[in-house]
Amino acid sequence: MAKFLTTKGTSHHLEDIIIGATKELFLVSPYLQISKTFLERLKDASQRGVNIKIVYGKNNLKEDQLNNLQTLKNMQLYFFENLHAKCYFNESEMVITSMNMYEFSEQNNREMGIFIERRNDKELYESAVKETMSIIGSADEIKAKKTYVKEVNNYSKPKSKEQNKHKGYCIRCEDEIKCNPEKPYCTDCFSNWNFWENYDYIENVCHKCGKEENTTMSKPECYNCYRYN
């Protein structure tokens, strides 16, 4: 049964949700100003291999906040201009609240929220998950800036087609795996995907060539690789 939360209760359960995440963590908040404690918790979750999805809606995100977030492994950041909802959840617990993930709100505002456990309120939990996935589907992903370094001393000739013909890439973590469009994830990432079984969830790279591309379980290859199969 859902539980009513005050400001302190919301902060407490939000921290527990981050700590307790084992596969997936979703943080939906129009305003973002993540406290030092929450950032440390997010780093811990990232090191555990948790896939972190953060959605915000105000374009005044400070550069240091953006840089801190983009150091997290397995993190995807989205911008949705019309966002007003605040919702935080992992695989088993959720908080829906008036509180932004904003340090000022945690310390100064009077907030309300509800705490939901998936096992006790499955329909409510899954309805909120569905709405969150819809928001992400309409949001713009904020890509990290990549730096490319030409490594002259380590240059080697490309492998032949014969050597590369069985090599593919996990469309989520980019690790090298056997090329099989019906199985475009590594074992760990497939376990995470299998929790939601969303065939249209957007991933990071082409399964065949490894180049950055919006791929999915149902369409794991870029257009060029698919065309030349």
C-alpha positions in Angstrom: 0.0 0.0 0.0 1.3 3.5 -0.9 2.8 5.5 2.0 2.6 9.3 2.5 5.9 11.1 2.7 7.0 14.5 4.0 10.1 16.3 2.8 12.5 14.3 5.0 10.8 11.1 4.1 11.0 11.8 0.4 14.8 12.5 0.7 15.3 9.4 2.8 13.4 7.1 0.4 15.1 8.7 -2.7 18.5 7.8 -1.2 17.3 4.3 -0.5 16.1 3.9 -4.0 19.5 4.8 -5.4 21.3 2.6 -2.9 18.9 -0.3 -3.6 19.1 -0.2 -7.4 20.6 -3.4 -8.9 19.7 -3.1 -12.6 17.9 0.1 -13.5 17.5 3.6 -11.9 15.2 6.3 -13.2 15.3 9.9 -11.9 12.7 12.3 -13.4 13.0 15.9 -12.2 12.4 19.2 -14.0 15.1 20.9 -12.0 18.5 19.2 -11.3 21.0 20.3 -8.7 22.3 17.1 -7.2 23.8 17.2 -3.7 27.2 15.8 -2.9 25.6 12.9 -1.0 23.3 11.9 -3.9 26.1 12.3 -6.4 28.2 9.9 -4.4 25.3 7.4 -4.2 24.9 7.7 -8.0 28.6 7.0 -8.5 28.3 3.9 -6.3 25.3 2.7 -8.4 27.2 3.3 -11.6 30.1 1.2 -10.3 27.6 -1.6 -9.5 26.6 -1.6 -13.2 23.2 0.0 -12.7 21.8 1.6 -15.8 20.9 5.2 -14.8 18.4 7.2 -16.7 17.9 10.9 -15.7 15.3 13.2 -17.3 15.2 16.9 -16.6 13.2 19.8 -18.1 14.9 23.1 -17.4 17.8 24.2 -19.6 19.6 26.0 -16.8 21.6 22.9 -15.8 25.0 24.2 -14.6 28.1 23.0 -16.5 29.7 21.5 -13.4 26.5 19.4 -12.8 26.5 18.3 -16.4 30.2 17.3 -16.2 29.6 15.4 -13.0 26.7 13.5 -14.4 28.6 12.6 -17.6 31.4 11.0 -15.6 28.9 8.3 -14.6 29.1 5.0 -16.4 25.9 3.5 -17.8 24.2 6.9 -17.5 21.8 8.4 -20.1 20.7 12.0 -19.7 17.5 13.3 -21.4 15.9 16.7 -21.8 12.1 17.1 -22.0 11.0 20.7 -22.2 7.4 20.2 -20.9 8.4 18.1 -17.9 6.7 18.9 -14.6 6.5 15.4 -13.1 8.9 14.3 -10.4 9.3 10.5 -10.1 12.2 8.3 -8.9 12.3 4.5 -9.0 14.4 1.4 -9.3 13.2 -2.2 -10.0 11.2 -2.5 -6.9 10.5 0.9 -5.3 9.2 4.3 -6.4 8.6 7.8 -5.1 6.2 10.2 -6.8 6.5 13.6 -5.2 6.4 17.4 -5.5 10.1 17.6 -4.8 12.7 18.2 -7.5 16.1 16.6 -7.3 17.3 20.0 -6.3 19.5 20.6 -3.2 17.5 23.8 -2.3 14.2 21.9 -2.3 15.6 19.2 0.0 16.7 21.7 2.5 14.1 24.5 2.4 10.8 23.5 0.9 7.7 21.8 2.3 7.2 18.8 0.0 4.8 15.9 -0.2 5.0 12.5 -1.9 4.0 8.9 -1.9 6.2 5.8 -1.6 5.2 2.8 -3.7 6.5 -0.8 -3.6 6.1 -2.8 -6.8 5.1 -6.0 -5.0 2.2 -4.3 -3.2 1.1 -1.8 -5.8 2.0 -3.4 -9.1 -0.6 -1.7 -11.2 0.2 1.8 -9.9 4.0 1.2 -10.2 3.7 -0.1 -13.7 1.5 2.7 -14.8 4.1 5.2 -13.6 6.8 3.3 -15.4 4.9 3.3 -18.6 4.4 7.0 -18.4 8.1 7.5 -17.7 9.1 5.5 -20.7 6.7 7.6 -22.8 8.4 10.7 -21.6 11.8 9.3 -22.4 10.6 8.3 -25.8 9.7 11.9 -26.6 12.7 13.5 -24.9 16.1 14.6 -26.4 19.1 12.6 -25.3 22.0 14.7 -24.1 25.1 13.1 -25.5 28.5 13.4 -23.7 31.2 15.2 -25.6 33.8 12.7 -26.8 37.4 13.5 -27.3 39.2 11.6 -30.1 43.0 11.1 -29.8 45.1 9.9 -32.7 47.4 7.3 -31.4 50.2 7.2 -33.9 52.5 4.9 -32.0 49.8 2.3 -31.5 48.5 2.3 -35.0 47.9 -1.1 -36.6 46.3 -2.2 -39.8 42.6 -3.0 -39.7 41.8 -6.7 -39.3 40.7 -8.5 -42.4 37.0 -9.2 -43.1 37.7 -12.8 -42.4 38.9 -12.0 -38.9 36.1 -9.6 -38.2 33.1 -11.4 -39.7 31.9 -12.9 -36.4 32.5 -9.8 -34.3 29.7 -7.5 -33.1 29.0 -5.0 -30.4 26.6 -4.9 -27.5 24.2 -2.1 -28.5 24.1 -0.8 -24.9 27.6 -1.1 -23.3 29.6 -1.4 -26.6 31.5 -4.5 -25.5 32.6 -6.8 -28.3 30.4 -9.9 -28.6 29.5 -12.4 -31.3 27.6 -10.8 -34.2 24.0 -12.0 -34.0 21.3 -9.5 -34.7 18.8 -11.6 -32.8 21.1 -11.3 -29.7 22.5 -7.8 -29.8 23.3 -7.6 -26.1 26.1 -8.9 -23.9 24.9 -11.2 -21.1 24.8 -8.5 -18.4 23.0 -5.9 -20.6 20.5 -8.5 -21.8 19.6 -9.3 -18.2 18.9 -5.6 -17.6 16.9 -5.3 -20.9 15.0 -8.5 -20.1 13.6 -6.8 -16.9 11.6 -4.4 -19.1 11.5 -6.3 -22.4 11.0 -3.0 -24.3 11.8 -3.9 -28.0 11.8 -0.2 -29.0 14.0 1.1 -26.2 16.7 3.2 -27.8 20.3 2.1 -27.2 23.7 3.5 -28.2 25.5 1.8 -31.1 25.1 -0.4 -34.1 25.4 -4.1 -33.3 27.5 -4.8 -36.4 29.9 -1.9 -36.9 29.9 -0.4 -33.4 29.3 3.2 -34.6 27.1 5.5 -32.5 23.5 5.0 -33.6 20.0 5.0 -32.1 19.4 1.2 -32.2 16.9 -1.0 -30.5 16.4 -4.7 -29.8 14.1 -4.9 -32.8 16.4 -2.8 -35.0 19.9 -3.4 -33.7 21.8 -2.3 -36.9 22.4 1.0 -38.6 20.9 1.5 -42.0 24.2 0.9 -43.9 24.9 -2.4 -42.1 21.3 -3.6 -42.4 21.3 -2.7 -46.1 24.5 -4.6 -46.9 23.6 -7.8 -44.9 
